[in-house]
Amino acid sequence: MDPTYQALPDVHVIPSHLEVPGVGVILVNAFVLLAEQPVLIDTGLAVETEPFMAALEAVIDPAELRWVWLTHDDSDHTGSLGAVMARAPQAKLATHGLGALRASTCCPIPLDRVHALQVGDELDVGDRTLHAMRPPVFDNPVSIGIYDDSTRTLFPVDTFGAILPGVLQDAADYAEPELVGGMVAWTAFDSPWTHLVDRAKFAAVLDGVRQLDATNVLSSHLPAAKGCLDQFLKIVESVPDADPFVPPDHVAFAAIVAQMGPPPSP
């Protein structure tokens, strides 16, 4: 786990990262939205449940949570879901209904507490309404992001993630080549279908996100960013022209593992 930080007056980031030798750093973020009905967005990595819960408790008593918004059921987003739901007995789980069913095969989820979401839904959290949106690029068909129009804040799930040279808390602190190259590499890896898209249709989808005019971008795999939406959309739009991602072969993978050392204790 990395130190928790406050991205906005009402949003705290609970960050972690995965370091891949010879490749870079992949950030993994969860968020606490301090709405009238507090919302936890995603639940981190399973191997970090104990420190994740400690970080969450430093921001808010889990019993005060009223919503857990699970953006999708990938393991870097569901890691502490069971622990969170047990410690937050009044919270409902807002997520894609089929994603909840699939997640329940590997994590004890009280399905009677699931609030099934569709893209376009609105969730009333007391002092604001959260809008369920489809992120423009994704690696999981059940992905549902959030737009908070009260603060013009976009939570675009995996979109705008990047493979980065190190851990920072503000995307603006990376050199532009690091950010552009890292975002292109991440998107090509995380959403390989971008090399198959109809470019006009892809541009239209990205333009729909542009029209949100979000000031703040809080991606699951990038530090907090402000005033960067148009720049990020242009980077993602360029991905179909980039080289496709090529995974390591067995020799390269063995070299990566040898450099990583023993895995963390659960």
C-alpha positions in Angstrom: 0.0 0.0 0.0 1.0 3.6 -0.6 0.1 6.6 1.6 -3.5 7.7 1.3 -4.0 11.2 -0.1 -6.8 13.7 -0.6 -7.4 14.3 -4.3 -10.3 16.7 -3.7 -12.0 18.1 -0.6 -14.5 15.2 -0.8 -12.4 12.5 -2.3 -9.6 10.5 -0.7 -7.5 8.1 -2.7 -6.4 4.7 -1.2 -3.5 3.8 -3.5 -1.3 0.8 -4.1 0.9 -0.3 -6.9 2.4 -3.2 -8.7 6.0 -3.0 -9.8 6.9 -5.0 -12.9 10.7 -5.1 -13.3 11.8 -3.8 -16.7 8.3 -2.6 -17.5 7.3 0.0 -14.9 4.8 0.7 -12.2 1.0 0.1 -12.4 -1.0 2.1 -9.9 -4.1 0.5 -8.3 -6.5 3.1 -6.7 -9.7 2.9 -4.7 -11.6 6.0 -3.7 -13.6 7.3 -0.8 -16.3 9.8 -1.8 -17.5 11.7 1.2 -21.0 12.4 0.0 -23.9 12.7 2.4 -24.2 8.9 1.9 -20.5 8.0 1.8 -19.3 5.8 -1.1 -16.3 3.5 -1.4 -15.3 3.0 -5.1 -13.5 -0.3 -5.5 -11.6 -2.3 -2.8 -8.0 -2.8 -3.9 -5.9 -6.0 -4.0 -6.7 -9.2 -2.1 -3.1 -9.6 -0.8 -3.4 -6.2 0.9 -6.7 -6.6 2.7 -5.3 -5.8 6.2 -3.5 -2.6 5.2 -6.4 -1.6 2.9 -8.9 -1.8 5.7 -6.5 0.2 8.0 -6.2 2.9 5.3 -10.0 2.9 4.8 -10.5 3.3 8.6 -8.1 6.2 8.7 -10.5 8.0 6.3 -13.9 6.8 7.5 -15.4 4.3 9.8 -16.5 1.5 7.4 -19.8 1.3 9.3 -20.6 4.8 8.0 -20.4 3.7 4.4 -23.8 3.6 2.6 -22.5 2.5 -0.8 -19.7 0.4 -2.3 -19.5 1.1 -6.0 -17.6 -1.8 -7.6 -16.6 -0.6 -11.1 -16.0 -4.2 -12.3 -15.1 -7.6 -11.0 -11.4 -7.8 -11.8 -9.2 -8.9 -8.9 -7.4 -5.6 -8.5 -10.8 -4.0 -7.8 -12.5 -6.7 -5.7 -9.6 -7.6 -3.3 -11.1 -6.5 0.0 -14.8 -6.6 -1.0 -15.8 -9.3 1.4 -14.0 -7.6 4.4 -15.6 -4.2 3.4 -19.1 -5.6 3.1 -18.7 -7.3 6.5 -17.6 -4.1 8.2 -20.1 -1.9 6.4 -23.4 -3.6 7.2 -25.6 -0.7 6.0 -23.8 -0.4 2.7 -25.3 -1.5 -0.6 -23.2 -2.8 -3.4 -23.7 -0.8 -6.6 -22.4 -2.7 -9.6 -23.3 -4.5 -12.8 -25.7 -7.2 -11.9 -23.9 -9.9 -13.9 -20.6 -8.7 -12.5 -22.0 -9.3 -9.0 -23.1 -12.8 -9.8 -19.6 -13.6 -11.3 -17.8 -12.0 -8.3 -19.9 -14.1 -5.9 -18.2 -17.2 -7.2 -14.9 -16.2 -5.6 -16.0 -13.8 -2.8 -18.9 -14.1 -0.3 -21.2 -11.3 -1.6 -24.7 -10.8 0.0 -26.6 -10.6 -3.2 -29.7 -9.2 -1.4 -27.6 -6.1 -0.8 -26.7 -5.6 -4.5 -28.1 -2.5 -6.3 -27.7 -3.6 -9.9 -26.6 -0.8 -12.2 -26.9 -0.2 -15.9 -25.1 2.4 -18.0 -27.2 5.6 -17.8 -28.5 5.0 -14.3 -28.4 7.7 -11.6 -27.6 6.9 -8.0 -28.9 9.4 -5.3 -26.3 9.6 -2.5 -28.0 12.3 -0.6 -26.2 15.6 -1.5 -25.6 14.7 -5.2 -26.5 12.3 -8.0 -23.9 10.0 -9.4 -24.2 9.1 -13.1 -23.3 5.6 -14.3 -21.3 5.8 -17.5 -19.5 3.4 -19.8 -15.8 4.1 -19.8 -14.6 4.7 -23.4 -12.0 1.9 -23.1 -12.1 -1.1 -20.8 -10.9 -4.6 -20.3 -14.1 -6.0 -18.8 -17.6 -5.9 -20.3 -19.2 -5.2 -16.9 -17.2 -2.0 -16.3 -19.3 1.0 -15.1 -17.7 4.3 -14.3 -19.0 7.4 -12.5 -19.5 11.0 -13.4 -20.2 13.3 -10.4 -21.5 16.5 -12.1 -21.6 18.4 -8.8 -17.8 18.5 -8.7 -17.2 17.7 -12.4 -15.3 14.6 -11.4 -14.9 11.6 -13.7 -14.1 8.1 -12.4 -13.4 6.4 -15.7 -12.4 3.0 -14.3 -9.3 1.7 -16.2 -9.5 4.4 -18.9 -6.5 6.8 -18.7 -4.4 4.3 -16.8 -0.7 4.3 -17.5 2.5 2.3 -17.0 4.7 4.7 -15.1 8.3 5.0 -14.0 7.3 5.6 -10.3 4.6 6.4 -7.8 3.4 10.0 -7.6 0.1 11.6 -6.4 -0.4 14.1 -9.3 -0.4 13.1 -12.9 1.0 16.5 -13.8 4.3 15.7 -12.0 5.3 13.1 -14.7 7.2 14.3 -17.7 4.9 14.5 -20.8 6.7 11.6 -22.6 6.4 9.4 -19.5 2.7 10.1 -19.3 1.9 9.8 -23.0 4.1 6.7 -23.6 2.7 5.1 -20.4 -0.9 5.7 -21.2 -0.5 4.4 -24.8 1.2 1.3 -23.5 -1.4 0.7 -20.8 -4.3 1.1 -23.1 -2.8 -1.1 -25.8 -2.3 -3.8 -23.0 -5.6 -3.3 -21.2 -7.9 -2.8 -24.2 -6.2 -4.6 -27.1 -9.5 -4.3 -29.1 -8.7 -0.6 -29.7 -6.6 -1.8 -32.6 -9.7 -3.2 -34.3 -12.1 -0.3 -33.9 -13.9 1.7 -36.5 -12.0 5.0 -36.1 -15.0 7.3 -36.7 -17.1 5.4 -34.1 -14.3 5.4 -31.6 -13.8 9.2 -32.0 -17.6 9.6 -31.4 -17.4 7.7 -28.2 -14.4 9.7 -27.0 -16.2 12.9 -28.0 -19.1 11.9 -25.8 -16.8 11.8 -22.8 -15.2 15.1 -23.9 -18.7 16.7 -23.7 -18.9 15.9 -20.0 -16.3 18.6 -19.6 -14.9 17.0 -16.5 -12.4 19.0 -14.5 -11.1 16.2 -12.4 -10.1 12.7 -13.6 -9.7 9.9 -11.1 -8.6 6.8 -12.9 -8.1 3.5 -11.2 -4.6 3.3 -12.6 -3.3 6.9 -12.7 -2.7 9.5 -10.0 -5.3 12.3 -9.6 -5.4 14.6 -12.6 -6.9 18.0 -13.1 -7.7 19.9 -16.3 -6.3 17.1 -18.5 -9.4 15.5 -20.0 -8.9 16.7 -23.6 -5.2 15.7 -23.5 -6.0 12.3 -22.2 -8.7 11.7 -24.8 -6.3 12.6 -27.6 -3.7 10.1 -26.2 -6.3 7.3 -26.1 -7.5 8.2 -29.6 -4.0 7.7 -30.9 -3.7 4.1 -29.5 -5.1 2.3 -32.7 -2.0 3.7 -34.5 0.4 2.4 -31.9 2.1 -1.0 -31.9 -0.1 -3.7 -30.3 1.0 -4.9 -26.9 3.2 -8.0 -27.0 3.4 -10.0 -23.7 6.7 -11.4 -22.4 7.6 -14.9 -23.6 8.6 -17.5 -21.0 12.2 -16.5 -20.8 11.3 -12.8 -20.3 8.6 -13.7 -17.8 11.1 -15.8 -15.8 13.5 -12.9 -15.7 10.8 -10.6 -14.4 9.8 -13.1 -11.7 13.4 -13.5 -10.6 13.7 -9.8 -10.1 10.5 -9.5 -8.1 11.5 -11.6 -5.2 9.1 -13.5 -2.9 5.4 -12.5 -3.0 4.0 -10.5 -0.1 2.4 -12.5 2.7 -1.4 -12.5 2.6 
